[in-house]
Amino acid sequence: MQGFIHSFESFGSVDGPGVRFVVFMQGCAMRCRYCHNPDSWKMRAGEAHDTDEVVQKALRYRLYWGDEGGVTVSGGEALLQLDFVTELFEKLKAEGVNTCLDTAAGPYRENPEWLAKFDRLMRATDLVMLDLKEMDSKAHRDLTGIGNEGILACARRIDSLGVKMWIRRVLVPGLTDREDELRALGDFVRSLSNVTRFEVLPYHSLGIYKWEKLGLPYTLKDAEPPTEEQVARAYEISGLPRS
């Protein structure tokens, strides 16, 4: 099976536990205002690779992974190529490789056919890193272009399947740091049984040049990265421990 891939990273250190081989899938339907890879949005772009080829690419670096490392599939949005990622993860698990899915869960659907495929993927997944960008659906739509009902349902589904999760929040001062929002985030995360890590990710503007290169308007030019005090405040208000 072939998938469209944006890029690879051989030694990822922030994409799950340990050292990871990271596969960045091509294509995303969300339009996050702070996205640092808008070049990954276009569907059926990038380079086509089959799953066997990706497995062999990854295994070249196995010596460096140690006890915790493995392969992370990110995006773009990996769930838009659900069948490819499932086949890839099943082949990696056959090799004894730790698998991690990095997703914003935008494509999640609650129809039986899609759920059957998603559950199959989860059986081959050791960890899901899930971005919860906003708890309020309207604010989520303003930030990303879609509502968040399916995303929250996805989190609950993953939890019910007993798959470990890391939950992450990009903190943009004046946008995603409202007190009521952070409290709602904390309440939701505490309602899940299998969250083993919560991370506040400070907003950065390193991807602005990509927006400009693509001729896209970047609406957060005046946003500043949060200070350490603002990050600490986000953890405090959410009531979630700092990992």
Secondary structure, DSSP 8 states (H G I E B T S, - for coil): -EEEEEEEEEEESSSSSSSEEEEEES--S---TT-S-GGG-STT-SEEEEHHHHHHHHHTTGGGTTTT-EEEEESS-GGGGHHHHHHHHHHHHHTT-EEEEEE--TT---SHHHHHHHHHHHHT-SEEEEE---SSHHHHHHHHSS-SHHHHHHHHHHHHTT-EEEEEEEE-TTTS--HHHHHHHHHHHHT-S-EEEEEEEE---TTHHHHHHHT---TTTT-----HHHHHHHHHHHT----
